[in-house]
Amino acid sequence: MSSPTPPVASLLVVDDSAVQRERTVQTCRELGVPLIYEAASGAEALALLRHLVLTPDLMIVDLEMPGMDGIELIQQLLPQGLALPLIVASGQEKAVIDSVETLACHLGLAVLPGLKKPLSTAALGAALAELGSRTAAATSPPVAPGPAIDAQALAAAIADGSIGVHYQPKVDMRTGIVRGVEALARWPHGGGFVPPDRFVALAESEGLIHALTLSVLRQALAQAADWNAHGLRLSMAVNLSPRLLDRAQLVQEVTDLVAEHGLRPDQVVLEITESSVVDCMGAALGVLARLRLKGFGLSIDDYGTGFSSLQQLARIPFTELKIDRSFVHGALQRRNLRVILRSALDMARQLGLVTVAEGVETLEDWRLLQALGCSVGQGHLIARAMPADELPAWLRRHQSILHELRAEAANETL
């Protein structure tokens, strides 16, 4: 029987400690890596990389080294055309390793989870396996580029109803029961889907965002009314562009649409991104306050990505705080993220706000949010956005995993 193919064919270990370097090399050999290079400093690593015909599949780099340290080495890679994936391996505290990983990601390097020294065979093996998975995904057939779009095509799509709505479930964190959905615009075009960030930005720049928003809202409210009629009452969240916040007529337009479909305003949550309300004064603040007076829910979306979060919570009558995915996924492994997440949830609880966590991708994310007292979860662990006609079948499947999601099923103490 042939030996299994190793996750990587070659790697470079950069560490000024001969003992630690040899230990890492030996661990890599045990994991089946056939070709291993070594360097005792950042400068030596750069010199070696410049002379190699084939760049190694991976670099394992220490941070504390005399002369050029690991951070300087990482900063030198791209300027010299050396864009190889890396693992930060250090005896430093986790917060330092996390910071260096963030730096490397911002520089455009592929970064695997950092490891505390001394490296264990299990931890390094898992990291190498992840790199193998990423490489396999990267060599899959490329996705065709999105279709070309312009304002005329977008206006026509809005007018003829080509832009539809998909719905992503929002689930109670304690019980796993579906409490609502978020309505997300989807434009099938040219054999695929136009990414929402492309056509929403185009709509905003070309004066089409009002028509697009009303179209999405009309479809979402009609769907909510249909679900209501069949005994399924779900809250309906709809994104509201900041470009509409200075439109005084918006309050009446939204109120009329809700009444037209026989719904109550308290079934509708209007999501406003945090960054869009940084300068929210005057007419815009009046629009939001009037929407709240009418009974609509107001959600501050992508919380944590703006610069004036606390000020917005004090000025605007939000009912819901939606925490950005960048503070959710991976918080279990990163203490700093976990502290920020806990603080945001504690503050929201004291303000009487419903908390919604975006980007819940793993059961570990889910359990952490449960332990921290988050109200509602949304993300790929639960479901991706789907057409309305797929929701009933998904609900039936979802019933079968409720026992796994409920808080009583959690054994961990976080």
N, C-alpha and C positions, 0 to 999 in steps of 0.2 A: 504494500500500500504506500502511495506517495505521501510525503510530508505535506501538511497544509501550507498554503502560501502565506508568508509573513505579511502583517499589515503594511509595513513599509520595507523598501529594499535597501535604503541607506539613510543614515542620520549623522548629525554632528553634535557631539557633546562638548559644551564650553564651560569649563569650571577650573578655577585656579588651584583648587585643592586636589592633589594627585590621588589621595585616598577616596574622596567623594567621586571623582571622575572615574576612577577604576571601578568603583562599586556600581555606578550608573551603567558603564559599558558592560560589565558582567551581567547586569539585569537585562539589558537589551539583547545580549547574546542568548540568554535563557529564553527570551521571548521570540527568538528565531530571526532577529534582524541580521542579515548576512554581511553588510558592509557598514562599519562604524568608524567615523573620523573623530579625532580628538583635538582640542585646542585649550591652552592654559590661560588665555586672556582674550579680550575683545579684539585687540589688534591682531593677534595670531589667527583668530577665527576669520577675520576679514581677509587677511593675506591668503589663507588657505582657500577660501571660497573664490577668490579672484583667479586662482590657478586651476581649479577643478573644471573639467570639461562639462560634467553633469552636476548640477546643483543637488545636494542631498534632499531627500523627501521631507526632512524635518530637522529642526535644530532644538536641542534642549539646552537652555542657557541659564546660568547662575546670575544673580544680580550683583553681589558684592565681589568685585575683583579689582586688583590694583591696576592703575593706569586707566584704561578704558573699561568702565564697568558695564554691566549687562544692559542697563537702560541706554547708554550711549551706543552700544553695539546695535541694539534694536533700531535706534533712530538713524543709524548709518546704512541699514540694509537697502531700503528702497532707492535712496539717491544713487546707490551703486548698482542698481539693477538686480538686487538679490532678494526677490520676494518669496522667501521660503516660509512655510508654516513653522510655528514655534510653540514650545512649552516653556513657561517660566518655572524654574525649579529653584527654590530658595528656602533658607531657614528663617527668613524674615516673617513678620506677622502677616496674616492673611490679607489685611487691608492694603498693605504695600503691594503684595502680589496682584491683588485685584486692580489696583491703580495702574500698574504696569501693563496688565492685560488690556485695560481700557485704552491706554495710550497706543498700544500696538494695533488695536482694532481701528482707532481713529486714523492711524497712519496707513490703513488699508491692508494690513497683514492678516493672514489666517491664524487665529489663536486658539489653541486647545486649552482646556481647564488647567490652571496652574497647580503645581504639586509642591508640598512641603518636603524638605529634605530631612532625613534620608529617604530616597524613593523606595516605595514598596513595589514588588513585582505585580501585585494586583492592580494598584493605581496606575502604574505606567502601562500595563497591558490594556486597561480600559481606555486610556488616552490614545494608544496606538490603534486600537480597534475603531475608535471614533474617527480618527484621521482616515482610516481605510474606508469607512462608510461615506465620509465627505467626498473622498476622491472618486468613489463609485458614482455618487450622485452627480459630481461635476462632469463625469465623462458620459453621462446619459445624453441621448439626442437633444440638441439645443431646442429651446422653445422658439417658435417663429416670432419675429418682432410684431408688436401690436399694429393694427391697421392705422393708416394715416387718417387723421380726423381734422376737421376745421369747423369754424363757427356755423357755416351753412349746413353742414351735415348734422351737427349737434342740434341746431334749431329744428331741422326736419324730424329728427328722432324724437325730440320732445313733443312736437306737434302731432305726430302720428302714433305716439304711444309705444315706440320701440324700446324706450328705456323703462325697464320693469323694476320690480322690487323683490329682493330676497330678504329673508328674516332669520336673524341669529338669536337663539334662545338665551334668556337670562334666568338663572336658576338660583333658588334659595339655598344658601350655603349650609344651613343646618339640616334641611330635610331632603334636598335634592329636587324638590318640586319646582316645575317651571312657573315663574311668576310673570314673565313678559317676554317681549322680543324687541330687537332693534331692527328698524327698517333700513335697508341699505340699497342704494340705487345700483342697478346692473344694466349695462348696455351691450347686448350681443351685436357684434358687428364684424364683418369680414371673416367669418368662420371661427371667431373667438369672442372674448370679452375685452372691451376697452377698460383699462385700469381706472377705477373711480377717481384716483387723484389726478389723472390726466383730464378727464372730461369735466370734473367739478371745477378745477382751476380754470379751464377754458370758459366754462359757463360764467364764472365770476369776472373774468377779464373782458368778456364780450357782452355783458349785460343780459345774460340768459339765466342767471341763477334764480331769479324770482319765478320764472316759468318752470324751471326744473324742480324747485322746491315744492311748488304747489302741485305739480304732477305727482311727485313721490308721496306727498302728504295725502292727496286725494286717493291714490291707490292703497296706501297703508290704512287709511281710515275705513275705506270700503271693506278691506280684508278683516279689520277688527270687528266691524259690524257683522260680517258673515260669521266669524267665529263666535261672537256673542250669541247670535241666533241659534247656534248649534251647541250652546252650553259651555263654550270655552272662552272665558273672559281673561284676557291677557293685557297687561299694560303695553302700550305701543310707544317706543322711543323713536324720534325722528330728528335727524341732524338739522340744525338751523345755521345757515351761513351768516357770518358777521356782516356781510354786505347788506343784509336785510334789516339789521337792527336799527337803522335810522329811518325806516319806512313806517310811518305812523299808521298807515292803513293795514299793516300786517296783523295787528291784533284782531281787527274785525274780520279780515279774510280767514284767519285760522279758526276763529270762533264760529263763523258761518259754516265752514266746512265740517266742523265737528257736529254742529246741530243738524246739518243736512244729512248726516249719516246716522243720526239718532244716538250719538255717543255723549258721554259726559266728559268735560275737560279733564277731570282727575284720572281718566284712563290714558291720557296722552302726556308723554314726557318729551320736552324739547331740549335737545343737547346742544350746548354752546361750548366750543373749545376754549380752554383756559387762555391760550395766547391771544384769542380774538377779543377778549374782554379787558385787556390790560388798560386800554384807553376808553373804556366804556363809561361815557358820561352823557349828560344832556338827553337828547332824543332816544338814544339807545338804551340808557338806563330806564327811561320812562316806558319804553316798549316792554322791557323785561318785567318791570314792576307791574304793568297792566296785565300782562299774560298771567302772572302769578295771582293777581286779584281775581282773574276769571276762573282760577282753579287749576290751571295747567301746572304740571310738574316742570321744574327747571333743573337741568343737570349740568354741572361744570365738568366737561369732558377732558380727558388727557391730563388729569390733575398731576402736578409735579413737573410738567414740562415748560411752564411759563415762568415769569419772573416776579409776579405780584399776587401769588396765590392767596395769601391771608387777607390782603386788601380786598380782593374780589369777593371773598366769602363774607366780609364785613359789609360790603356795599350792596350786594345783589342778593335777592331773596331765593337762593338756591334751595332745593329740596333734596338733591342727590349729589353725591361726590363720586366721580368715576375716576379711579386710579389708573394711571397709564401702565401699559404692559411692561414698560422698562423697569418698574418698581415691583413687579409681581413675579414674573418668571425668573427663577434663579435666586430669589431672595433667601431661600433656605440655605444656600451655600455661601451667600455673601452677607456678612453681619451688618455692614453699613446699610445695604438695601433693606434688610430686615428691620433695623431700627427706624428708618424713615417710614417704612410701610406701617409699622406699629403706631408711630406717632400720628400719621395721617388718619388712621382708623380711630384712634383714641380721640383726636380732635373732632372728627366728624360725629362721633357718638355723643360727645358733649354738646355739639351744636344741634343735635337732633336730626342729622342728615342720614338718609339711606346711603350705604356705601356699596359701590359696584366695582369689582376688580376685573379689568380687562386682561386678556392674554393668559388665561389659566390653561396651561398646556399639559401638566402632569398631575398625577394624584398627590405628589409631594407638594406642589403649589396649592392644591385644594385643601390639604390637611393643615398647612401653615395658615392659610386664610381663615379656616374654621377656628383654629386655636386663637387667632388674633381678633376674632369677633366680626369679621366682614359679613355684610348682609347678603350680597348677591354676587354670583360669579358668572363670567362669560368668557368663552374661549374654546379652543379646539378640543380640549378634553371633553367638553360637553357636546358641542356641535359646531360645524361651520355654518355660515349663512346658507339658506336653502330656499327654493321656491315654496310658495304657500301650500301647494298641493302635496308637498313631501312631508309637511309637518305632522299630519296625523300618524303616518307610519313611523316617523322618528319618535313621536310621543309613546307609541306602543313599545318600541325597543327600549326607550329610556326607562320605562317602568321596571324593566328587568334588572337595572343596575342601581335602583334607588337605595337598596340596602348597603351598597358599597360606599355611596356618597354621604349617607347620613352621618351626623356628628357622633352618634352612639357607636358607629363602626370604627372610629379612629382609636387606635391603640397607643399612638405616640403621644408623649407629653412634650410640648414644644416650649 
